[in-house]
C-alpha cells in the first residue's frame, strides 16, 4: 500500500497539470468509495449520503446559498467506476492535444472554467424551464464531464482537422467528435441524466468561447493559474540553504592545507525549495524529459525527503 501511495505522490509531484488533475479525481474517488463501503457495512449509509451532498452541486438556489463551494467540488467527485474512467480517459486524450500545442496551464483553465460554466448552466436551465421544476428540490450534479467537454470542444476549435483513431471506427477528425458529443448531450437533455447532459452543453460553450478568446490573446487560464500558485505558496516551507565555511589560510606555509580543504569541499549546500519549484514548473511547461541530468537528480533526492 505504501508503494502505491509513493507512486501517487511522485506522479503528483513530477507530473504535469493534466496528470495532477487526474490524480486528484482518482484519489477523491477512492476515498469516497472506501468511505461508502465502510459506512454501508456499519449500517450508516445515510451518513455517507449526507456527507456526499456537501460535495455535489444542488440545483436548488436555497441550498446552494449554504454550500457555495460545491460549484468547485462537484467536478472532482465521481460515483461509479465507468463514470470516472471515461471522464479521465477523454480528458487525457484531448488534454494532451492542448498541452502539446498551448501548454499545461491552458488545460487547468479550460477544466476549471468549464466545470464552473457547466454547473452554472445546469442551475440556470433547471430553474428557468418548468419541465425541471419538480426535480429542482432534489437534483444534484457531480462529475468532471462539464470540464472534460470544455477541453474536448476547445481542442476541436483549435485543431478541428486533427485526426485521431477510434476503436472500430478508424480515423476521425476532432471537429466531428466534438460535434457528435454536443449533439448527443442536447438530444439527451430531457432524459434520465438531464442535469449531466445540460452541464456538458455549458462546458462546451465555455470550451468554444474560451478558445476563441485565447486565439484573440485573452487567456482565461491566468487567474486560475495565479490562484493555484498563491494557494501553493501558503504551504511552501521556507527555503533551506545550509552553508559551512572554512577559514582561509593567512600564511603561505598553509597553502597545502588550503588545497586539501578545497578537495573536501569548502561549502555544503542543500537543494532549496525554490529550486524544486523551478524544476516542477519546467516539467509543467516542457515535460519531464526536458530536465537535465542534474535537475532529475535533485528532484529524485527531494522526493525521498
C-alpha positions in Angstrom: 0.0 0.0 0.0 2.9 2.4 0.9 4.4 1.7 -2.6 1.1 2.7 -4.3 0.9 5.8 -2.2 4.5 6.7 -3.1 3.7 6.2 -6.8 0.8 8.6 -6.5 3.0 11.1 -4.6 5.8 11.0 -7.2 3.3 11.2 -10.1 1.7 14.2 -8.5 5.0 16.0 -7.8 6.7 15.3 -11.1 3.6 15.1 -13.3 2.2 17.8 -15.4 -1.1 19.6 -14.7 -3.1 17.1 -16.7 -1.8 14.2 -14.6 -2.3 16.2 -11.4 -6.0 16.8 -12.2 -6.4 13.1 -12.9 -4.6 12.1 -9.7 -6.9 14.4 -7.6 -10.0 12.9 -9.2 -8.8 9.3 -8.6 -7.8 10.0 -5.0 -11.2 11.6 -4.2 -13.0 8.7 -6.0 -11.0 6.0 -4.0 -11.5 7.9 -0.7 -15.2 8.3 -1.2 -15.6 4.7 -2.4 -13.9 3.2 0.6 -15.9 5.5 2.9 -19.1 4.4 1.2 -18.3 0.7 1.7 -17.3 1.1 5.4 -20.4 3.2 6.3 -22.7 0.9 4.4 -21.4 -2.2 6.1 -21.8 -0.5 9.5 -25.4 0.4 8.8 -24.7 4.1 8.4 -25.3 4.6 4.7 -27.3 7.7 5.5 -24.2 9.3 6.9 -22.4 8.8 3.6 -25.3 10.2 1.6 -25.4 13.3 3.8 -21.7 13.8 3.5 -21.7 13.4 -0.3 -24.3 16.2 -0.5 -21.6 18.6 0.7 -19.6 17.8 -2.5 -22.4 17.7 -5.1 -23.9 20.8 -6.7 -27.6 21.4 -5.9 -29.9 23.0 -8.5 -31.9 24.5 -5.7 -30.7 28.0 -5.1 -31.9 27.9 -1.5 -29.5 25.0 -0.8 -26.7 26.4 -2.9 -26.5 29.5 -0.7 -25.4 27.4 2.2 -23.0 25.3 0.0 -21.3 27.7 -2.5 -18.1 25.7 -2.6 -19.9 22.9 -4.4 -19.6 24.8 -7.7 -15.9 23.6 -7.5 -16.1 20.4 -5.5 -18.7 18.7 -7.7 -16.4 18.3 -10.7 -13.8 16.4 -8.6 -16.4 13.9 -7.3 -17.5 10.8 -9.1 -19.7 7.8 -8.3 -19.2 4.6 -10.3 -16.1 3.1 -11.9 -17.1 3.8 -15.5 -18.2 7.3 -14.6 -14.7 8.3 -13.7 -12.9 6.0 -16.1 -14.4 7.5 -19.3 -14.1 11.1 -18.0 -10.4 10.7 -17.2 -9.7 8.9 -20.5 -11.4 11.6 -22.5 -9.6 14.3 -20.5 -6.2 12.6 -21.0 -6.6 12.1 -24.8 -7.9 15.5 -25.6 -5.9 17.3 -22.9 -2.7 16.1 -24.4 -3.5 17.9 -27.6 -4.0 21.2 -25.8 -0.9 20.7 -23.7 1.3 19.9 -26.7 0.4 23.0 -28.6 -0.6 25.5 -26.0 1.0 24.4 -22.7 -0.2 22.8 -19.5 -1.7 25.8 -17.9 -4.4 26.1 -20.5 -5.7 22.7 -19.5 -6.3 23.8 -16.0 -8.1 26.9 -17.2 -10.5 25.0 -19.5 -11.1 22.3 -16.9 -12.0 24.7 -14.1 -13.9 27.3 -16.1 -15.7 24.5 -18.0 -16.7 22.9 -14.7 -17.9 26.2 -13.3 -19.7 27.2 -16.5 -21.3 23.8 -16.8 -22.5 24.0 -13.2 -24.0 27.5 -13.6 -25.7 26.5 -16.9 -27.2 23.4 -15.1 -28.6 25.7 -12.3 -29.9 28.2 -14.8 -31.7 25.7 -17.0 -33.2 23.8 -14.1 -34.6 27.0 -12.6 -35.7 28.6 -15.8 -37.7 25.9 -17.5 -40.9 24.5 -16.0 -40.0 21.0 -17.2 -37.5 20.7 -14.4 -39.5 22.3 -11.6 -40.3 19.1 -9.8 -36.7 17.9 -10.0 -35.1 21.1 -8.6 -35.6 20.3 -4.8 -33.6 17.0 -5.0 -31.4 17.3 -8.1 -27.6 17.4 -7.6 -24.8 17.4 -10.1 -21.4 15.6 -9.8 -18.6 14.5 -12.1 -15.9 16.1 -14.3 -17.9 15.8 -17.5 -18.5 19.6 -18.0 -14.8 20.4 -17.6 -13.9 17.5 -19.8 -16.3 18.6 -22.5 -14.8 22.1 -22.4 -11.4 20.5 -23.1 -12.8 18.4 -25.9 -14.5 21.3 -27.6 -11.5 23.7 -27.0 -9.2 21.1 -28.7 -11.6 20.7 -31.6 -11.9 24.5 -32.0 -8.2 24.9 -32.0 -7.3 21.9 -34.2 -10.6 21.0 -36.0 -8.9 18.8 -38.6 -6.6 16.9 -36.2 -7.3 13.2 -36.7 -7.5 10.5 -34.1 -8.1 6.8 -34.5 -11.2 5.4 -32.7 -11.6 1.7 -32.0 -13.9 0.0 -34.5 -14.3 3.3 -36.4 -10.9 4.4 -37.6 -9.5 7.9 -38.2 -11.9 10.7 -37.3 -11.4 14.5 -37.2 -11.7 16.3 -33.8 -14.5 18.6 -35.1 -16.7 15.6 -35.8 -16.1 14.0 -32.4 -16.8 17.3 -30.6 -19.9 17.9 -32.7 -21.3 14.4 -32.0 -20.6 14.9 -28.3 -22.5 18.2 -28.2 -25.5 16.9 -30.3 -25.8 13.7 -28.2 -25.9 15.8 -25.0 -28.5 18.1 -26.5 -30.8 15.2 -27.5 -30.5 13.6 -24.0 -31.0 16.8 -22.1 -34.5 15.8 -21.1 -33.6 12.2 -20.2 -32.6 10.4 -17.1 -29.3 12.2 -16.8 -30.7 15.6 -17.9 -28.6 17.6 -15.4 -25.3 16.0 -16.5 -26.1 16.5 -20.2 -27.0 20.1 -19.7 -23.8 20.6 -17.8 -22.0 19.2 -20.8 -23.6 21.8 -23.0 -22.5 24.5 -20.6 -18.9 23.2 -20.7 -19.0 23.0 -24.5 -19.9 26.7 -24.6 -17.1 27.6 -22.3 -14.6 25.5 -24.3 -15.6 27.1 -27.6 -15.7 30.7 -26.4 -12.6 30.3 -24.3 -10.6 29.0 -27.2 -11.8 31.8 -29.5 -10.8 34.3 -26.8 -7.4 32.7 -26.4 -6.8 32.9 -30.1 -7.5 36.7 -29.8 -5.0 37.0 -27.0 -7.3 36.7 -24.0 -6.1 33.9 -21.8 -8.8 32.9 -19.3 -6.4 30.4 -17.6 -4.3 33.2 -16.0 -6.5 34.0 -13.0 -6.9 30.2 -12.3 -3.2 29.5 -12.5 -2.3 32.6 -10.4 -4.8 31.5 -7.7 -3.3 28.0 -7.6 0.2 29.4 -7.3 -0.9 31.6 -4.5 -2.5 28.7 -2.6 0.6 26.6 -3.1 2.7 29.4 -1.7 0.8 29.3 1.6 2.1 25.7 2.2 5.6 26.1 0.9 8.3 25.7 3.6 11.0 28.3 3.9 14.0 27.7 1.7 16.7 25.7 3.5 20.2 26.7 2.5 22.9 25.3 4.7 26.5 26.6 4.2 29.6 25.9 6.2 32.7 28.0 5.8 36.4 27.2 6.4 38.8 30.0 7.3 41.2 31.0 4.6 44.8 30.4 5.4 46.6 33.5 6.4 50.2 32.4 5.5 51.9 30.8 2.6 53.1 27.7 4.5 49.5 26.7 4.9 48.9 26.5 1.2 48.9 22.7 1.2 46.2 22.7 3.9 44.0 25.0 1.8 44.2 22.7 -1.2 43.3 19.7 1.0 40.3 21.6 2.4 39.2 22.5 -1.0 39.2 18.9 -2.1 36.8 18.1 0.7 34.6 21.0 -0.3 34.5 24.4 1.3 30.7 24.6 1.3 27.8 22.3 1.6 24.5 23.4 0.0 21.1 21.6 0.1 18.6 21.9 -2.7 16.3 24.8 -1.8 12.5 24.7 -2.2 12.8 27.5 -4.8 15.0 25.2 -6.9 12.5 22.3 -6.6 9.6 24.6 -7.5 11.6 25.9 -10.6 12.2 22.3 -11.7 8.5 21.4 -11.2 7.5 24.5 -13.2 9.8 23.4 -16.0 8.2 19.9 -16.0 4.8 21.6 -16.2 5.8 23.7 -19.2 8.1 21.3 -21.2 7.7 17.9 -19.7 10.0 15.6 -17.6 12.3 14.8 -20.5 13.3 18.4 -20.8 15.1 18.2 -17.4 18.9 18.0 -17.3 20.6 15.1 -15.5 21.4 17.3 -12.6 17.8 18.5 -12.3 16.5 15.0 -12.4 18.9 14.0 -9.6 17.8 17.0 -7.4 14.1 16.1 -7.9 14.8 12.4 -7.1 16.6 13.4 -3.9 13.8 15.7 -2.9 11.2 13.0 -3.4 12.9 10.9 -0.8 12.6 13.6 2.0 
